[in-house]
Amino acid sequence: MAGERNTNEPALQGAGQALDQFKYEIANELGVTLGGDRTSRENGRVGGEMTKRMIQFAEQNLKSGNRI
């Protein structure tokens, strides 16, 4: 709940830093400042956009026959 930290681990070792960078790039594009003092809607918007873009990336690669 409040104050708990995310303990999820990326599927690939070392991907955490890239995902954090991606998160802040998306937040910057959306004009959102991330943080615990922000609403779930603001923080969730960034996560939703990340998911959307990662799915698009995977679909494009699968369509072109590339393995991810």
C-alpha positions in Angstrom: 0.0 0.0 0.0 1.2 3.5 0.7 5.0 3.8 0.9 5.6 0.3 -0.5 8.2 -0.1 -3.1 7.8 -2.1 -6.3 9.6 -5.4 -6.0 8.9 -6.7 -9.5 12.0 -7.9 -11.4 12.5 -7.4 -15.1 12.5 -10.6 -17.2 16.0 -9.8 -18.4 18.8 -8.9 -16.0 19.9 -5.3 -16.6 16.6 -4.3 -18.3 15.5 -2.3 -15.2 17.7 0.7 -16.1 16.4 0.8 -19.7 12.8 0.6 -18.4 13.3 3.4 -16.0 14.8 5.6 -18.8 11.9 4.7 -21.0 9.4 5.6 -18.2 10.9 9.0 -17.7 11.0 9.6 -21.5 7.3 8.8 -21.7 6.6 11.0 -18.7 8.5 13.9 -20.3 6.6 13.5 -23.6 3.3 13.5 -21.7 4.3 16.4 -19.5 3.8 14.3 -16.3 6.0 14.5 -13.3 6.3 11.1 -11.7 6.3 10.5 -7.9 4.5 9.3 -4.9 2.8 12.7 -4.4 1.1 12.4 -7.8 -2.2 10.9 -8.5 -2.7 7.3 -9.6 -4.1 8.7 -12.8 -1.0 10.6 -13.6 1.4 7.8 -12.8 -0.8 5.2 -14.5 -1.0 7.2 -17.7 2.7 6.8 -18.1 2.6 3.0 -17.4 -0.3 2.7 -19.8 1.6 4.5 -22.6 4.7 2.3 -21.9 2.6 -0.8 -22.2 1.0 0.4 -25.4 4.3 1.2 -27.1 5.9 -2.1 -26.0 3.0 -4.0 -27.5 3.3 -2.1 -30.7 7.0 -2.8 -30.8 6.4 -6.6 -30.2 3.6 -6.7 -32.9 5.9 -5.0 -35.5 8.7 -7.4 -34.8 6.4 -10.5 -34.9 4.9 -9.3 -38.1 8.3 -8.9 -39.8 9.3 -12.3 -38.6 11.8 -11.1 -36.0 12.1 -12.9 -32.7 12.0 -10.6 -29.7 
